[in-house]
Amino acid sequence: MAEDLIGKVFGNYRLVEQLGKGGMGIVYKAVDVALDKTVAVKRMMPEFSADEDFLRRFRREGQALAKLENPNIVSVFAMPTTEIGLLLVMEFIDGATLSQMIQQKGSLSAMEAMPIFKQVLSAIEHAHRAGVIHRDLKPSNVMVTHQGVVKVADFGLAKIQRHTDSTATAGRVGTLPYMSPEQLRTPLEVDKRSDIYSLGMTLYVALTGRTPFKDEYFDLQIAEAIVKEKFLPPRHFNPKVPIGLSNVVMKALEKDPAKRYQSAEEMTAAIESLEPKPAPPPRPPLPPPPPSPLRRAAKVSPLLIIAVVIGWYALIDNGQEPSQSSLSDADTTKTLREKPPDSAIVRPPPVLGSLRVTSFPSGASVFLNDRLVGSTPYVSNEVNPGTYRLRIRLNSHEDFTTPVTVRAGQIMPVDARLAALAGSLNISSTPPGAAIYLDGNYAGDTPKTIERLKLGEHRVELRKEGYEKFATPAQVMHKQVTSIEAKLVAAVGQLRILVKPFGSVFIDDAQQVTDSDITNTLNLPAGKHRVRAVHPSLGVWEKEVNIEAGRPQNITVDFDKTVSLRVTAEPVSAEIFVDNKSTGQWTPSLIRVNVGRHTIDVRREGYVLVDRAQILNLEDDLNTPLKFTLRKTQ
């Protein structure tokens, strides 16, 4: 069982806790004991260890990931074979899947979704350039770290394109609601545009919290809708989705691959065109003004000014009007003394910067230098350049505080993942290995520490086969570990057993009844028990019985009853023995024996039995012949 592996070392990796379980394997949080480094380890499903096709797919996931080195793709470190099978050792991602984010919020805003999907597109663009098609893109395969970095995971169905090998799998694989029409029609002919469709559907779900399919649709109807139906746009289910982004989704979901975006780069450009434009760059400074004519006039010699004045009066005394040329200097001086109006002065516009703040969850208050300026998603294109203290605050979450520097003509983006006020539960049980249900949801097996739980009261239930259910409320407090130690009480059920004509009864090799001919009621712990009835001359009857609390089991063992079975042998005419005693019958024959456990074999002079003697616990007639093979001795 998976819980039996926790704490043990396989290869070079100690398994710490189970993180999840998918179609191909079980994922554990583990520690590389040589490097003291936390990693994620995917273990191939044990029941598929002999399936060569499955092994090829599992190895292909490791090979596909190993080909890809990109900050938005989960890194693969090793693929060792251990005593528990093939392991895939990967980068450990401390964060949440996009699916979990959608479940928590219902849907994402455009400002939240676009940065995430730009990073997903970056990962898929890199994969496509390496010739790798993901083929199973969906919200649960997109992870977001607490720092807002996106990681694309689970390349288990990846198709690796090579010139010599056009396909890596021959079946229709993927997750139905996110499969492209061509994955359903011609699975061997999908190309990178199939990933574009799956990304479009993933973005659709992120923006609306649902797929476009009707709730009552079964798988066959969903498949038919993927191929034939025209989907309602995301805005139909969420009017807050911008028209431009809704159009991007619908183009990615075109039935015809030729009408979709032809590459991840093209879809990225379409999303980027919808983002707020940065503030214009600052204008170059105006050239310095030319020297003032008034200053030039101030440099004129005082003697010259006196001469002009005397000449002026001389002209008046002579009765002459001054000519146009003789007035030019005086008029210029007068004009320069008049101050121009403010409207005639050209001043450069103030140069500002932009601040864009998003958070998960959204709706948080945004403070700049302790002044409330809005809530997330917050965008302002009129922020004076400088350094500010930014604080983002949301109820039931820790404050996010950081200095931000806004520069003229530039956008300062801040994307904050708000940590919920949380505590931890440490749950153990005696005996261990009980399934933990937290608020009705399975959360692992004991012993286990569950971190990052919401504050307040939670309901804890422990369930283990053969034991009564344990239930208790648990109060979670901020940054504290609340411990629950449960001593499980064995559940009790009843076995009512009658042995005819009489006999003794043993439960798990312990004698409970001696030579009794009446019905005996035994109280037993719930679970599986080996029950054996013994008659001194008629034989032994034995069976494994499952005891359930509240459901009595009734068993009657009648040693007086006989059952029939046909015994055959090759070659024929072998003597039949029951419990090492000859029946006086020869194969092939129909023999009768009492109810109970018997050892049956056949013998013939000059021959040896190829098969072993067969041990049967007989309660009713055996319809299938019992066959033996003999080999002649030399």
Secondary structure in CASP SS format (residue, H / E / C, confidence):
PFRMAT SS
TARGET T0000
AUTHOR 0000-0000-0000
METHOD secondary structure of the structure
MODEL  1
M C 1.00
A H 1.00
E H 1.00
D H 1.00
L H 1.00
I C 1.00
G C 1.00
K C 1.00
V E 1.00
F E 1.00
G C 1.00
N C 1.00
Y E 1.00
R E 1.00
L E 1.00
V E 1.00
E E 1.00
Q E 1.00
L E 1.00
G E 1.00
K E 1.00
G C 1.00
G C 1.00
M C 1.00
G E 1.00
I E 1.00
V E 1.00
Y E 1.00
K E 1.00
A E 1.00
V E 1.00
D E 1.00
V C 1.00
A C 1.00
L C 1.00
D C 1.00
K E 1.00
T E 1.00
V E 1.00
A E 1.00
V E 1.00
K E 1.00
R E 1.00
M E 1.00
M C 1.00
P H 1.00
E H 1.00
F H 1.00
S C 1.00
A C 1.00
D C 1.00
E H 1.00
D H 1.00
F H 1.00
L H 1.00
R H 1.00
R H 1.00
F H 1.00
R H 1.00
R H 1.00
E H 1.00
G H 1.00
Q H 1.00
A H 1.00
L H 1.00
A H 1.00
K C 1.00
L C 1.00
E C 1.00
N C 1.00
P C 1.00
N C 1.00
I E 1.00
V C 1.00
S C 1.00
V E 1.00
F E 1.00
A E 1.00
M C 1.00
P C 1.00
T E 1.00
T E 1.00
E C 1.00
I C 1.00
G E 1.00
L E 1.00
L E 1.00
L E 1.00
V E 1.00
M E 1.00
E E 1.00
F C 1.00
I C 1.00
D C 1.00
G E 1.00
A E 1.00
T E 1.00
L H 1.00
S H 1.00
Q H 1.00
M H 1.00
I H 1.00
Q H 1.00
Q H 1.00
K H 1.00
G C 1.00
S C 1.00
L C 1.00
S C 1.00
A H 1.00
M H 1.00
E H 1.00
A H 1.00
M H 1.00
P H 1.00
I H 1.00
F H 1.00
K H 1.00
Q H 1.00
V H 1.00
L H 1.00
S H 1.00
A H 1.00
I H 1.00
E H 1.00
H H 1.00
A H 1.00
H H 1.00
R H 1.00
A C 1.00
G C 1.00
V E 1.00
I E 1.00
H C 1.00
R C 1.00
D C 1.00
L C 1.00
K C 1.00
P H 1.00
S H 1.00
N H 1.00
V E 1.00
M E 1.00
V E 1.00
T E 1.00
H C 1.00
Q C 1.00
G C 1.00
V C 1.00
V E 1.00
K E 1.00
V E 1.00
A C 1.00
D C 1.00
F C 1.00
G C 1.00
L C 1.00
A C 1.00
K E 1.00
I E 1.00
Q C 1.00
R E 1.00
H C 1.00
T C 1.00
D E 1.00
S C 1.00
T C 1.00
A C 1.00
T C 1.00
A C 1.00
G C 1.00
R C 1.00
V C 1.00
G C 1.00
T C 1.00
L H 1.00
P H 1.00
Y H 1.00
M C 1.00
S C 1.00
P H 1.00
E H 1.00
Q H 1.00
L H 1.00
R H 1.00
T C 1.00
P H 1.00
L H 1.00
E H 1.00
V C 1.00
D C 1.00
K H 1.00
R H 1.00
S H 1.00
D H 1.00
I H 1.00
Y H 1.00
S H 1.00
L H 1.00
G H 1.00
M H 1.00
T H 1.00
L H 1.00
Y H 1.00
V H 1.00
A H 1.00
L H 1.00
T H 1.00
G C 1.00
R C 1.00
T C 1.00
P C 1.00
F C 1.00
K C 1.00
D C 1.00
E C 1.00
Y C 1.00
F C 1.00
D H 1.00
L H 1.00
Q H 1.00
I H 1.00
A H 1.00
E H 1.00
A H 1.00
I H 1.00
V H 1.00
K H 1.00
E C 1.00
K C 1.00
F C 1.00
L C 1.00
P C 1.00
P H 1.00
R H 1.00
H H 1.00
F H 1.00
N C 1.00
P C 1.00
K C 1.00
V C 1.00
P C 1.00
I H 1.00
G H 1.00
L H 1.00
S H 1.00
N H 1.00
V H 1.00
V H 1.00
M H 1.00
K H 1.00
A H 1.00
L C 1.00
E C 1.00
K C 1.00
D C 1.00
P H 1.00
A H 1.00
K H 1.00
R C 1.00
Y C 1.00
Q C 1.00
S C 1.00
A H 1.00
E H 1.00
E H 1.00
M H 1.00
T H 1.00
A H 1.00
A H 1.00
I H 1.00
E H 1.00
S C 1.00
L C 1.00
E C 1.00
P C 1.00
K C 1.00
P C 1.00
A C 1.00
P C 1.00
P C 1.00
P C 1.00
R C 1.00
P C 1.00
P C 1.00
L C 1.00
P C 1.00
P C 1.00
P C 1.00
P C 1.00
P C 1.00
S C 1.00
P H 1.00
L H 1.00
R H 1.00
R H 1.00
A H 1.00
A H 1.00
K C 1.00
V C 1.00
S C 1.00
P H 1.00
L H 1.00
L H 1.00
I H 1.00
I H 1.00
A H 1.00
V H 1.00
V H 1.00
I H 1.00
G H 1.00
W H 1.00
Y H 1.00
A H 1.00
L H 1.00
I H 1.00
D H 1.00
N C 1.00
G C 1.00
Q C 1.00
E C 1.00
P C 1.00
S C 1.00
Q H 1.00
S H 1.00
S H 1.00
L H 1.00
S H 1.00
D H 1.00
A H 1.00
D H 1.00
T H 1.00
T H 1.00
K H 1.00
T H 1.00
L H 1.00
R H 1.00
E C 1.00
K C 1.00
P C 1.00
P C 1.00
D H 1.00
S H 1.00
A H 1.00
I C 1.00
V C 1.00
R C 1.00
P C 1.00
P C 1.00
P C 1.00
V C 1.00
L C 1.00
G E 1.00
S E 1.00
L E 1.00
R E 1.00
V E 1.00
T E 1.00
S E 1.00
F E 1.00
P C 1.00
S C 1.00
G C 1.00
A C 1.00
S E 1.00
V E 1.00
F E 1.00
L E 1.00
N C 1.00
D C 1.00
R E 1.00
L E 1.00
V E 1.00
G E 1.00
S E 1.00
T C 1.00
P C 1.00
Y E 1.00
V E 1.00
S E 1.00
N E 1.00
E E 1.00
V E 1.00
N C 1.00
P C 1.00
G E 1.00
T E 1.00
Y E 1.00
R E 1.00
L E 1.00
R E 1.00
I E 1.00
R E 1.00
L C 1.00
N C 1.00
S C 1.00
H E 1.00
E C 1.00
D C 1.00
F E 1.00
T E 1.00
T E 1.00
P E 1.00
V E 1.00
T E 1.00
V E 1.00
R C 1.00
A C 1.00
G C 1.00
Q C 1.00
I E 1.00
M E 1.00
P E 1.00
V E 1.00
D E 1.00
A E 1.00
R E 1.00
L C 1.00
A C 1.00
A E 1.00
L C 1.00
A E 1.00
G E 1.00
S E 1.00
L E 1.00
N E 1.00
I E 1.00
S E 1.00
S E 1.00
T E 1.00
P C 1.00
P C 1.00
G C 1.00
A C 1.00
A E 1.00
I E 1.00
Y E 1.00
L E 1.00
D C 1.00
G C 1.00
N E 1.00
Y E 1.00
A E 1.00
G E 1.00
D E 1.00
T C 1.00
P C 1.00
K E 1.00
T E 1.00
I E 1.00
E E 1.00
R E 1.00
L E 1.00
K E 1.00
L C 1.00
G E 1.00
E E 1.00
H E 1.00
R E 1.00
V E 1.00
E E 1.00
L E 1.00
R E 1.00
K C 1.00
E C 1.00
G C 1.00
Y E 1.00
E C 1.00
K C 1.00
F E 1.00
A E 1.00
T E 1.00
P E 1.00
A E 1.00
Q E 1.00
V E 1.00
M C 1.00
H C 1.00
K C 1.00
Q C 1.00
V E 1.00
T E 1.00
S E 1.00
I E 1.00
E E 1.00
A E 1.00
K E 1.00
L C 1.00
V C 1.00
A E 1.00
A C 1.00
V E 1.00
G E 1.00
Q E 1.00
L E 1.00
R E 1.00
I E 1.00
L E 1.00
V E 1.00
K E 1.00
P C 1.00
F C 1.00
G E 1.00
S E 1.00
V E 1.00
F E 1.00
I E 1.00
D C 1.00
D C 1.00
A E 1.00
Q E 1.00
Q E 1.00
V E 1.00
T E 1.00
D E 1.00
S E 1.00
D C 1.00
I C 1.00
T C 1.00
N E 1.00
T E 1.00
L E 1.00
N E 1.00
L E 1.00
P E 1.00
A C 1.00
G E 1.00
K E 1.00
H E 1.00
R E 1.00
V E 1.00
R E 1.00
A E 1.00
V E 1.00
H E 1.00
P C 1.00
S C 1.00
L C 1.00
G E 1.00
V E 1.00
W E 1.00
E E 1.00
K E 1.00
E E 1.00
V E 1.00
N E 1.00
I E 1.00
E E 1.00
A C 1.00
G C 1.00
R E 1.00
P C 1.00
Q E 1.00
N E 1.00
I E 1.00
T E 1.00
V E 1.00
D E 1.00
F C 1.00
D C 1.00
K C 1.00
T E 1.00
V E 1.00
S E 1.00
L E 1.00
R E 1.00
V E 1.00
T E 1.00
A E 1.00
E E 1.00
P C 1.00
V C 1.00
S C 1.00
A C 1.00
E E 1.00
I E 1.00
F E 1.00
V E 1.00
D C 1.00
N C 1.00
K E 1.00
S E 1.00
T E 1.00
G E 1.00
Q E 1.00
W E 1.00
T C 1.00
P C 1.00
S E 1.00
L E 1.00
I E 1.00
R E 1.00
V E 1.00
N E 1.00
V C 1.00
G E 1.00
R E 1.00
H E 1.00
T E 1.00
I E 1.00
D E 1.00
V E 1.00
R E 1.00
R C 1.00
E C 1.00
G C 1.00
Y E 1.00
V E 1.00
L E 1.00
V C 1.00
D C 1.00
R C 1.00
A C 1.00
Q E 1.00
I E 1.00
L E 1.00
N E 1.00
L E 1.00
E C 1.00
D C 1.00
D C 1.00
L C 1.00
N C 1.00
T C 1.00
P C 1.00
L E 1.00
K E 1.00
F E 1.00
T E 1.00
L E 1.00
R E 1.00
K E 1.00
T C 1.00
Q C 1.00
END
